[in-house]
Amino acid sequence: MKKQAWLWAMVILLGCGWAVGRAQQDPNSAASAPARVGVVNMTLVFDKLQIIQDLEKIFTQERDKVKAEAEARNNKIKELQTELESGAFAKESADYQQREAALEQLQMEGKLWLTREERRIRDAHKKWFEEVYKRVSKSCQDIAENNGVDLMIADNPIEFNVPDSNALVSQILQKKVVYASPRVDLTADVMSRVDADYLRDGGASIIKLAK
């Protein structure tokens, strides 16, 4: 009986060993195909992409327009204030009260207008950066699939020109990649793909801001 149990144990062990050996030799086995990793410098991507350059130019122009309009509104307010402070009208007169009411109206409308414009630009800026991220993400996926890459990791370089060690340590602790071979750096490929797709779609002409 003991001899029979011993024989069965040997059969099971040999069977397990054969299965493990087959798994190790199988090219489709997960153990024999380690995941391939790619690295993308997201700081460089979001700094150098053509769509980012165009966005910053367009939003700078839009902010300048708002600034110019705000200055024009403020000039009208200052003109009315100067007129009221000149003493040309008695404070009890209808002319003075009419101008004072107009001044208050301009001030209120100016604040509401500026708040609305700042929110419009802020919301549009956020919307377009979401679009940029979607384009970057899609390009990362396409490049990974074309190159047999299983995992793409975002990496950002450490900026040593910081005020103190706390700021430096914070960067170090947040850094996702300590070392990556240049062979797995796909930053240039991602940027080229994003730029090519953006120009194919029409470049800066596709950037529209809500009024």
C-alpha positions as CSV (number, residue, x, y, z in Angstrom):
1,M,0.0,0.0,0.0
2,K,2.8,2.4,1.0
3,K,4.6,1.5,-2.2
4,Q,1.6,2.2,-4.3
5,A,1.1,5.7,-2.7
6,W,4.8,6.5,-3.2
7,L,4.4,5.6,-7.0
8,W,1.4,7.8,-7.3
9,A,3.3,10.7,-5.7
10,M,6.1,10.3,-8.1
11,V,3.7,10.3,-11.0
12,I,2.1,13.6,-9.8
13,L,5.5,15.2,-9.2
14,L,6.8,14.2,-12.6
15,G,3.6,15.5,-14.2
16,C,3.9,18.9,-12.5
17,G,7.5,19.1,-13.6
18,W,6.6,18.4,-17.2
19,A,3.9,21.0,-17.1
20,V,6.2,23.7,-15.7
21,G,8.8,22.8,-18.3
22,R,6.3,23.1,-21.1
23,A,5.2,26.5,-19.8
24,Q,8.7,27.8,-19.7
25,Q,9.4,26.6,-23.2
26,D,6.1,27.9,-24.6
27,P,6.8,31.2,-26.4
28,N,3.2,32.3,-25.7
29,S,3.6,31.8,-22.0
30,A,3.3,34.9,-19.8
31,A,6.5,33.9,-18.0
32,S,8.5,33.8,-21.2
33,A,7.2,37.1,-22.5
34,P,7.9,40.0,-20.1
35,A,6.0,43.2,-20.6
36,R,7.6,45.7,-22.8
37,V,7.7,49.2,-21.4
38,G,7.9,52.7,-23.1
39,V,8.6,56.0,-21.5
40,V,7.3,59.5,-22.5
41,N,8.6,62.8,-21.2
42,M,5.2,64.5,-20.7
43,T,6.8,67.8,-19.7
44,L,8.6,68.0,-23.1
45,V,5.5,66.9,-24.9
46,F,3.2,69.6,-23.4
47,D,5.9,72.2,-23.9
48,K,6.9,71.6,-27.5
49,L,3.9,70.3,-29.4
50,Q,2.7,72.5,-32.3
51,I,-0.8,72.5,-31.0
52,I,0.4,73.8,-27.6
53,Q,2.4,76.6,-29.4
54,D,-0.7,77.6,-31.4
55,L,-3.0,77.5,-28.3
56,E,-0.7,79.7,-26.3
57,K,-0.5,82.2,-29.2
58,I,-4.3,82.3,-29.7
59,F,-5.1,82.5,-26.0
60,T,-2.5,85.3,-25.6
61,Q,-4.3,87.2,-28.4
62,E,-7.6,86.6,-26.7
63,R,-6.4,87.8,-23.3
64,D,-5.0,90.9,-25.0
65,K,-8.4,91.7,-26.6
66,V,-10.1,91.4,-23.2
67,K,-7.4,93.6,-21.6
68,A,-7.9,96.3,-24.3
69,E,-11.7,96.2,-23.9
70,A,-11.3,96.4,-20.1
71,E,-9.1,99.4,-20.4
72,A,-11.6,101.1,-22.7
73,R,-14.4,100.5,-20.2
74,N,-12.2,101.8,-17.4
75,N,-11.4,105.0,-19.3
76,K,-15.1,105.7,-19.7
77,I,-15.6,105.2,-16.0
78,K,-12.7,107.5,-15.2
79,E,-14.1,110.2,-17.5
80,L,-17.4,110.1,-15.7
81,Q,-15.6,110.2,-12.3
82,T,-13.6,113.2,-13.4
83,E,-16.7,114.9,-14.6
84,L,-18.5,114.3,-11.3
85,E,-15.4,115.4,-9.3
86,S,-14.9,118.6,-11.3
87,G,-17.6,120.5,-9.5
88,A,-19.4,121.4,-12.7
89,F,-22.6,119.9,-11.4
90,A,-24.3,120.4,-8.0
91,K,-24.7,117.1,-6.2
92,E,-28.4,117.8,-5.8
93,S,-28.9,118.5,-9.5
94,A,-30.5,116.1,-12.0
95,D,-27.4,116.2,-14.2
96,Y,-25.2,115.1,-11.4
97,Q,-27.5,112.3,-10.3
98,Q,-27.9,111.1,-13.9
99,R,-24.2,110.9,-14.3
100,E,-23.7,109.2,-11.0
101,A,-26.3,106.5,-11.9
102,A,-24.6,106.0,-15.3
103,L,-21.2,105.6,-13.5
104,E,-22.6,103.0,-11.1
105,Q,-24.2,101.2,-14.1
106,L,-20.9,101.2,-16.0
107,Q,-19.0,99.9,-13.0
108,M,-21.4,97.1,-12.4
109,E,-21.6,96.1,-16.1
110,G,-17.7,96.2,-16.3
111,K,-17.3,93.8,-13.4
112,L,-19.9,91.4,-14.7
113,W,-18.4,91.5,-18.2
114,L,-14.8,90.9,-17.0
115,T,-15.9,88.0,-14.8
116,R,-17.7,86.4,-17.7
117,E,-14.8,86.9,-20.1
118,E,-12.3,85.5,-17.6
119,R,-14.5,82.4,-17.1
120,R,-15.0,82.0,-20.8
121,I,-11.2,82.0,-21.5
122,R,-10.5,79.8,-18.5
123,D,-13.1,77.2,-19.5
124,A,-11.9,77.2,-23.2
125,H,-8.3,76.8,-22.1
126,K,-9.2,73.8,-20.0
127,K,-11.3,72.3,-22.8
128,W,-8.4,72.6,-25.3
129,F,-5.9,71.1,-22.9
130,E,-8.3,68.1,-22.4
131,E,-8.3,67.8,-26.2
132,V,-4.5,67.9,-26.3
133,Y,-4.3,65.1,-23.6
134,K,-6.7,63.0,-25.6
135,R,-4.5,63.4,-28.7
136,V,-1.4,62.5,-26.8
137,S,-3.1,59.5,-25.2
138,K,-4.3,58.2,-28.6
139,S,-0.8,58.6,-30.1
140,C,0.7,56.8,-27.2
141,Q,-1.7,53.9,-27.7
142,D,-1.1,53.7,-31.5
143,I,2.7,53.8,-31.1
144,A,2.6,51.2,-28.3
145,E,0.4,48.8,-30.3
146,N,2.6,49.3,-33.4
147,N,5.8,48.6,-31.5
148,G,4.5,45.8,-29.2
149,V,4.7,47.9,-26.1
150,D,2.5,46.8,-23.3
151,L,2.9,49.7,-20.9
152,M,3.6,53.5,-21.5
153,I,4.9,55.4,-18.5
154,A,4.8,59.2,-18.1
155,D,8.1,60.6,-16.9
156,N,9.1,64.2,-16.0
157,P,12.7,65.4,-15.5
158,I,13.7,66.8,-12.2
159,E,14.1,70.6,-12.0
160,F,17.1,71.3,-9.7
161,N,16.7,75.1,-9.9
162,V,14.2,75.2,-7.0
163,P,14.1,77.4,-3.9
164,D,14.9,74.7,-1.3
165,S,15.4,71.0,-0.6
166,N,11.7,70.5,0.2
167,A,10.8,71.4,-3.3
168,L,13.5,69.2,-4.7
169,V,12.5,66.2,-2.5
170,S,8.9,66.7,-3.5
171,Q,9.9,66.3,-7.2
172,I,12.0,63.3,-6.4
173,L,9.2,61.5,-4.6
174,Q,6.7,62.2,-7.4
175,K,9.1,61.0,-10.1
176,K,7.8,57.8,-11.7
177,V,10.9,56.7,-13.5
178,V,14.4,56.5,-11.9
179,Y,16.1,55.2,-15.0
180,A,15.1,54.3,-18.5
181,S,17.2,53.2,-21.4
182,P,17.1,55.5,-24.5
183,R,15.8,52.5,-26.3
184,V,12.4,52.8,-24.5
185,D,12.1,56.6,-24.7
186,L,9.2,57.1,-27.2
187,T,8.8,60.8,-26.6
188,A,10.0,61.9,-30.1
189,D,7.7,59.3,-31.7
190,V,4.7,60.5,-29.7
191,M,5.3,64.2,-30.5
192,S,5.8,63.5,-34.2
193,R,2.5,61.5,-34.3
194,V,0.5,64.2,-32.4
195,D,1.9,67.0,-34.6
196,A,1.2,65.1,-37.8
197,D,-2.4,64.3,-36.8
198,Y,-2.9,67.9,-35.7
199,L,-1.7,69.3,-39.0
200,R,-3.6,66.8,-41.0
201,D,-6.8,67.9,-39.2
202,G,-6.2,71.5,-40.2
203,G,-3.7,72.9,-37.6
204,A,-4.5,76.2,-35.9
205,S,-7.7,76.6,-38.0
206,I,-9.4,74.0,-35.8
207,I,-8.9,76.0,-32.7
208,K,-12.2,77.9,-32.0
209,L,-13.1,79.8,-28.9
210,A,-16.6,80.3,-27.7
211,K,-17.7,84.0,-27.7
